[in-house]
Amino acid sequence: MSGSKRNVWLIVGLIVVLVGVASWTGVRWLQRAFTGVMAEGRQNYEDGTRLGQSLTATACLDTAFARHARVTPDSLCASIPPTGNLTEMMRFSVWSVEQCRARGLTDRNCPRLLQAVSNHCRRGKGERG
């Protein structure tokens, strides 16, 4: 009996060690992958910021539609209708659909892109003002 108990404990111990090694390996892999994703995201944000600052308002909006970017110059922010109350939100919705149609985009994600641009502009005004 003592030999079979020893074998059971040996197997349990081996399983625990294997699970521990697999967990450690998984955590290390995730850390490396996350670091790479964060670096790539940071680089994309910096590239987008530089591009957004170098374009006119119309070119920036066209680029945002093309790339689904979120960085916009202040002149575009001034042209976006506010969304403080229900009437303004309806006006913004109509405006965003018109902007999308003017560029030949009829999918449902197009106005959502403009919502993201509007959110970016609103955050920018809050930080400055």
C-alpha positions in Angstrom: 0.0 0.0 0.0 2.7 2.4 0.8 4.2 2.0 -2.7 0.9 2.8 -4.4 0.5 5.9 -2.2 3.9 7.0 -3.1 3.1 6.6 -6.8 -0.1 8.6 -6.4 1.8 11.4 -4.7 4.5 11.3 -7.3 1.9 11.7 -10.1 0.1 14.5 -8.3 3.4 16.3 -7.7 4.4 15.9 -11.3 1.0 17.3 -12.4 1.4 20.3 -10.1 4.9 20.9 -11.4 3.7 20.7 -15.1 0.8 23.0 -14.4 3.1 25.5 -12.7 5.6 25.4 -15.6 2.8 25.8 -18.2 1.3 28.7 -16.2 4.7 30.5 -15.9 5.4 30.0 -19.6 1.9 31.3 -20.5 2.3 34.4 -18.3 5.8 35.2 -19.8 4.3 34.8 -23.3 1.4 37.1 -22.6 3.7 39.7 -21.1 5.8 39.8 -24.2 2.8 39.9 -26.5 1.1 42.7 -24.5 4.3 44.7 -24.5 4.5 44.4 -28.3 0.8 45.4 -28.7 1.2 48.4 -26.5 4.3 49.6 -28.3 2.5 49.2 -31.7 -0.5 51.1 -30.4 1.6 53.9 -29.0 3.4 54.2 -32.4 0.1 54.2 -34.3 -1.3 56.9 -32.0 1.8 59.1 -32.5 1.7 58.6 -36.3 -2.0 59.5 -36.3 -1.4 62.6 -34.2 1.3 63.8 -36.5 -0.8 63.2 -39.6 -3.9 64.9 -38.0 -1.8 68.0 -37.3 -0.5 68.2 -40.8 -3.8 68.1 -42.7 -6.6 70.5 -43.5 -10.0 69.9 -41.9 -11.4 68.4 -45.0 -8.4 66.2 -45.8 -8.3 65.1 -42.1 -12.0 64.0 -42.2 -11.4 62.2 -45.5 -8.4 60.4 -43.9 -10.4 59.6 -40.9 -13.0 57.9 -43.1 -10.3 56.1 -45.0 -8.4 54.9 -42.0 -11.0 55.1 -39.3 -8.6 57.4 -37.4 -9.6 59.4 -34.3 -7.2 62.4 -34.4 -8.6 65.7 -35.8 -7.4 69.3 -36.0 -9.3 72.0 -34.1 -10.9 73.4 -37.3 -12.8 70.2 -37.8 -13.8 70.2 -34.1 -15.3 73.6 -34.6 -17.5 72.3 -37.4 -19.0 69.4 -35.5 -22.4 70.1 -34.0 -22.5 69.9 -30.2 -24.3 67.0 -28.5 -25.4 68.5 -25.2 -29.1 67.8 -25.3 -31.6 65.7 -27.3 -32.1 68.4 -30.1 -28.4 68.8 -30.5 -27.9 65.0 -30.6 -30.5 64.7 -33.4 -28.8 67.5 -35.3 -25.4 65.7 -34.9 -27.0 62.4 -36.1 -28.3 64.1 -39.3 -25.0 65.9 -39.8 -23.0 62.6 -39.4 -25.2 60.7 -41.9 -24.9 63.6 -44.4 -21.1 63.6 -44.0 -21.0 59.9 -44.7 -23.3 60.0 -47.7 -21.2 62.9 -49.1 -18.3 60.6 -49.2 -20.2 57.6 -50.5 -20.2 55.7 -47.3 -23.5 54.2 -46.3 -22.6 51.6 -43.7 -23.6 51.9 -40.1 -20.1 52.3 -38.8 -19.5 55.6 -40.6 -21.6 57.8 -38.3 -20.0 55.9 -35.3 -16.6 57.1 -36.6 -17.9 60.7 -36.4 -19.1 60.0 -32.9 -15.5 59.0 -32.0 -14.2 62.2 -33.6 -16.8 64.2 -31.7 -15.8 62.6 -28.4 -12.1 63.4 -29.2 -13.0 67.0 -29.9 -15.1 67.3 -26.7 -12.2 65.8 -24.6 -9.8 68.3 -26.2 -12.0 71.3 -25.4 -12.4 70.1 -21.8 -8.6 69.8 -21.3 -8.0 73.3 -22.7 -10.9 75.1 -21.3 
